[in-house]
């Protein structure tokens, strides 16, 4: 099984290409790094100058007499200290990301998106694309398939469901029963999670954490053949954790959940795919409302493709 799975992990820093938007984003990041480096050096210089002034002042008053040379040294040190304060780096580049300035709104949005991007993972899985979509849109799988990684997380209720012209949105409350659940470092015991079907290939999972921060996971499932699909995982977050540490944790979490997926997807691929469509058409179970919406919008074409591939 493992030999059939091609995995590519990459951090949020992507290689520049010929896209002008990407090149602009890289230039902005370089400018921000230089600007913040200057600010850091400036901040370090303030206590250094204060220490020098204090040392010169104490040395001048030690013998109870201030010589002209000591007065000149104090004057010179004070002059350079005030000059250092005046040379504070300009932070207008950071401010311009949130207002009209040297960056246009589109560039500012691209920078903000790139700043929140944590990890990317890419796989080629030897299972039909429909199996992955069914798994992503079935809320019950959070309690069953991922009972280990989510430490037996429970779904309390479905609080909201809204079909859209190309997908749908469902909101549901989840609870962490165990007081030692490791997920408590990310979120409150009870939160409302959003699951969004954006199009036939893209599903978004939005999880609230502390202080109005969120972790957003974007899944892309693209059919390659009738028996395999390409699977992308993109994770974004505005948590104020050190980014390298957060990236390592998110990579581990994504790999663990995918490892849990494999046995279930294998079993699902061995069942009759057509049966999934027939059952969903007559099911009103809250856990599968989003998959039912997928079948209503895209079921005819997808089912035809699956049946043709099985012949």
N, C-alpha and C positions, 0 to 999 in steps of 0.2 A: 504493500500500500504506500509506504513512505517513498518508494522509488518513483511512484506516479505523481507525486506532488512536487511541483516546482515552486520554490519560495524565494521571494526577493524582499528583504527588509531594507528600508531606507529611512534616514532621519529627515527632519523637516527641511534641511538645506538641500535644494535641488540644483543640478548643474544648469548653468545659463545656456540658453539656446538662441535662436534667431528671433524669438518673440520680443518686440520692443517693450512690452509691459513687464516681462521678467527682467530684462536688462535695467529698466528704470527702477524696479524694486531693489535690485542688487546695489545700484548706485545709491539709493536712499539709505539702505542698511549700512553701507560703507561710511556715508556722511554722518549718520547717527552714531556709529561706533567712534569715529574720530572726535565728534562733538562731546560724547560722553567721556572719552578718555581725557580730553582737555579739562572737563569739569572735575574729574577725579583728581587729576594732578593739582588743579587749583585748590580743591578742598584740603588735600594733604599739605599744601603749602601754608595754609592759615595757621594751624598749630605750630608749625616750624618757625614761622616769623614771630609768633607770640612767645615761644620759648626763647628765641634770640633776644627779643626786647626785654623780657623778664631777667634773663641772665645778665645783660649789659647794665640794666638798672640796679640790680643787686650788687654788681661789681663796682658801680660808681659810688654807691652809698656806703660801701663797706668801711672805708677809712674816714667817713664823715666829711669828705671834701671832694667836690666835683671839679675836675680839671677841664680846661678848654677842649682837650682832646676827647675826653669822655662825653662832653656835651655834643661835640661834633659827631661822635659815634652814635649817640642816642638819636640825634636829629636825622642822620643818614638812615639808620635802621627804621625809624618811624616813617620817613619819606618812602622807603622801598615797601614797607608794609601797606601803607595807604595806596601806593601804586598797584600793589598786588591785588588789593580789594577792587580797585577800579578796573582791573584786567579780567574781571569775571567773564567766562565764555558766554556767548549768546546762545540761549536755548530756543530761539525762534523756530528752528527746524522741527523740534518736538511739538511745539505749539501749533505749527502749521498743519499737522496731521489731522487736527480736529476743526480747522477753520480754513477759509480761503486764504492762501498765502503762496509760498513757492511750490506747493504741491496741489495739483488739481484734486477734486473729490474722488475721482476714479482711482488715482494713484494712492490716495490716503486709504481708501477701502482695500486696495490690494495689499498695502503694507499691513493693515490691521489683520486681514485674513491670514497673511503669511506669518505674522507674529504669533497668532493663536494656533497655527498648525503644529502639531506635536510629532506624529509619526505617520508613516505609510507602510502598508504591507500588501503584498501581491502574491496570489497563489493561482495555480491551475489545478482544479480539483476534478477527479474522474467521476463526477456525478452529474446528472441532468440539471440544467439551470433551474427548472421548476422546483426541484427538491430544495434548493437553497432559498428561493423566494418563499415557499411554503413555510420553511423553518423560521425565516426572519419575521414573517407576519403572524405567526402563531404565538400569542402571548403565553400560553401554557408552557411553552418550552423553556421559559425563564425559570420555572419552578422544577421542571423535570430534567431536561437535557443539561441545564447548567446548575443543577442543585449543589454541586461541589464548589465551583468557582464563585458562585453567588451566595454560598453558605446558607442554602435553603431559604432564600428570599421568597416572600409570599406576596401575591397580588390581592389587594383588599377589594377593589372595585374598579369598574370602568366609569370614569366621571364625564367623559366627553367623546363623541364621535361625529365627525363631519366629513362627508364625501366631498371631493373636489372634482373638477372637470377631467383631471388626469391622474387622480389618486385618492388620497384621503388622509385624515388626521385622527388619531385616537390618543386619548389621555387616560392614564390609569395610575392609581395609587399603589405603591409597594411599601412593604414593611420589613424591617430587619428584626426578626424575632430574638435572635441570640444577642446577649449583651457583649459577647466577645467576638462578634462578627467583624472581620477586618475591614469590611466596607464602611464601617463607621468613621474611618479616617477620611473618607471622601464626602460623606453625606449625612443628613439627619436620618433618624430611624424610619420616619414616614415621609415620603416625598411623592410628588406627582410627576410621572415620566411621560414624555411625548414620543410617539412612534408615528413617523410620517412616510407615506408612500408617495414619492415625488414623481415617478414615472415607472414603466415596466422593469427598469433595471436598477433603480436607486431607492434605497430605504435609509431613513435617518432616525437615529435613536438619540434623544436629548435628555440628559440626566442632570438635575439640579444638585449642586453641592453646597458648601457653606458660603455665606456672605454674598448671595446672589450670583455666584459663579456657576459655570456649567461645564460638563464634559459632553461633547457632541461627537457621535460616531456615525460616519457616513459609509454605508455598504454599497458597493457596485457589483452586481452579478451580471456578467455578459456571456451569453451562450456561444460556445465555440463549435461544438458538434452536438448531436442528440444525446451524447453520453458524457460530455464534459463541459465545464464552464470556467471562465476566468473570474476570480474573486478578489476585489480590492477592499481594503479597510483603511479609512482615513479618520484620524482622531484629532479633534480641535479642543482647546480649552483656554480659558482665561484665568486659571488658577495662578496664584502668585508664588508657586513653588519654583525652586531652581530647575530650569528647563531640562538639563541633562538627566537629573534624577527622575523627573516626571516622565521623560521619554523612556527610560529603562523600565519603569513600573508599567507603563502603558503597553510597551512591547511584550512584556511578560504576560500581562493580563489578556492581550489579544491572542497570543499564541496558546495560552491555556484554554480559552473558550473555543478556539478553533479545534484544538485537540479533542475537546468534549464533543464537538459537532460530528467528527468523522464517523464513529460507529452508527450514530443516528442517521446521517445522510446515506451511509451504505445500506442500511436496512430500508430506508425510504426509497432508494433507487431500485430495490428489488421488488417493490410492490407495483401494483398497476397504477400508473400515473393518471389515467383517465378517471379512476375512482376518486381521486382528490377533487376533481372538478365537480363530479356528480354530487358528492357529499356536501361540498361547500354551497352549491346552488340551493340546497334545501335546508341548510343549517342557519340558525339565527343565534348561535352561541356567541357570546360577547368576545371570547378570546380569539375568534377567527373572523371578526367583522371586516378587518382590513384585507384579509386574504379573499374573502367573498367579494369585496369591492374590486380587487385585482382581477378576479375571474369575470366579473361583470364587464369590465373595461377591455381586458386583453385575453380573456379565456379562449375565445374562438380561434384566434390565430395561433396562440401558444399550444392549444390542445391539438390542432391540426398538425403542427410541426412535430409534436411528440409522437403522434400516431404514425406519421409518415416515417419517422426515424425507427420505429419499432418493427416495421414491416421488413 
